[in-house]
Each structure stands twice: as C-alpha cells, then as structure tokens.
Amino acid sequence: MGQDMIRLLKADEIECRIAMINEKGLSLLLYKDARVDQRILDETFGIFGWKRSHQCIDGNLYCTVEIFNKDSGEWISKQDVGTMSYSEKENTLKRTERAWPNVCLEKNQ
C-alpha cells in the first residue's frame, strides 16, 4: 500500500445549502455526497482496489470500507455506524471513510 495519498476536496465537489435564516443572518451547510468519496477512492486505489459493504447490527446500519494492500495481498478494513437519516447508507459511508487517515494510508494499518 505504501503511502497512497488521498487528495483534498475540490471546490466544485462541495455542496452548499442554507440551514437557517433569521434576523441575525444565515447559516450555511457545506457537505459532500458519497459519490465524491467513491470517485476519490477510485482515483486513489483504482476501481478494484477498494470495496464497501453494509450490514445491520442491532438495528443500526454499519458500513465497512476495505482497501486492498498490494504489498501484503490483504484487505484492510475500517467500519463505522451512521446516524438515522433519510440517506443512512451514504452517511455510514462518509463516517467510515473518515476512519482512514486524511493524509495517507500507512503500510502497517
């Protein structure tokens, strides 16, 4: 795996919507969707170099993201659970991907 750099977001990958407006001003919500995450994983590890799966445990939807380590020939996985929302699968994917370091993936994970 070496040090596969996960790039930073591009400005056009960040969505924006108004969260609240009142007499003091407004509050914006900045977000990205799971398609952005998937595109970055494809760019970094190739379309066959990562995979994700979902499973329900005790009524909670868990997402597992696995990255293939070419050096060891093993799949390295991280798992996280999302919060209930209309897009729970997307939420669990984003939470799980945050488990991977933002800068790089080390060989010994």
C-alpha positions in Angstrom: 0.0 0.0 0.0 2.9 2.3 0.6 1.6 5.8 1.1 -1.4 6.3 -1.1 -2.3 10.0 -0.8 -5.9 10.8 -0.5 -6.4 14.2 -2.1 -8.2 17.1 -0.6 -11.7 18.0 -1.9 -12.0 20.3 -4.9 -14.3 23.4 -4.6 -16.8 22.0 -7.1 -17.2 18.8 -5.0 -18.6 20.8 -2.1 -22.3 21.4 -2.0 -23.9 24.3 -0.1 -27.4 24.9 1.2 -29.0 27.3 3.6 -29.5 25.7 7.0 -31.2 28.7 8.7 -32.1 32.3 8.1 -33.1 34.7 10.8 -32.7 38.4 11.7 -29.0 37.9 12.6 -28.1 36.4 9.3 -27.9 33.0 7.8 -26.2 29.7 8.5 -24.8 27.6 5.6 -24.4 23.9 5.5 -21.4 22.7 3.5 -21.4 19.0 2.6 -20.3 16.4 0.1 -22.2 13.3 -1.1 -21.0 9.7 -1.2 -20.4 9.9 -5.0 -17.5 12.3 -4.3 -16.0 9.9 -1.8 -16.3 7.0 -4.2 -14.7 9.0 -7.0 -11.7 9.9 -4.7 -11.3 6.2 -3.7 -11.4 5.2 -7.4 -8.8 7.8 -8.2 -6.5 6.8 -5.3 -6.8 3.0 -5.2 -8.4 2.1 -8.6 -11.9 0.7 -9.1 -10.8 -2.8 -7.9 -8.6 -1.5 -5.1 -11.4 -0.8 -2.6 -14.8 -2.0 -1.7 -17.6 -1.3 0.7 -20.4 -3.3 2.4 -23.3 -2.6 4.7 -24.7 -4.7 7.5 -27.4 -4.2 10.1 -26.3 -4.9 13.7 -28.8 -4.4 16.5 -30.9 -2.2 14.3 -28.0 0.1 13.2 -26.6 0.2 9.7 -22.8 -0.2 9.7 -20.6 0.5 6.7 -17.3 -1.3 6.1 -14.7 0.2 3.7 -11.9 -2.1 2.6 -8.7 -1.0 0.9 -6.5 -3.7 -0.9 -2.9 -3.7 0.4 -0.8 -4.7 -2.7 2.3 -5.2 -0.5 0.7 -7.8 1.8 -2.1 -9.0 -0.5 -4.6 -8.4 2.3 -7.8 -6.3 2.5 -7.6 -3.7 5.3 -10.9 -2.7 6.7 -12.5 0.1 8.7 -16.1 0.1 10.0 -18.4 2.8 11.4 -22.1 3.3 12.1 -24.1 6.2 10.8 -26.9 8.0 12.4 -30.5 7.6 11.3 -31.3 9.8 8.4 -33.0 9.7 5.0 -29.7 8.7 3.5 -28.4 6.4 6.1 -26.2 4.3 3.7 -24.5 7.5 2.4 -24.0 8.7 6.0 -22.3 5.4 7.1 -20.0 5.5 4.0 -18.8 9.0 4.9 -18.3 8.2 8.6 -16.3 5.0 7.7 -14.1 6.8 5.2 -13.2 9.4 7.9 -11.7 6.4 9.8 -9.0 6.3 7.1 -6.3 9.0 7.7 -6.8 12.1 5.6 -3.2 12.4 4.7 -2.1 8.9 3.8 -2.6 5.2 4.4 0.4 3.6 6.1 1.6 0.0 5.3 1.1 -1.2 8.9 -2.6 -0.4 9.4 
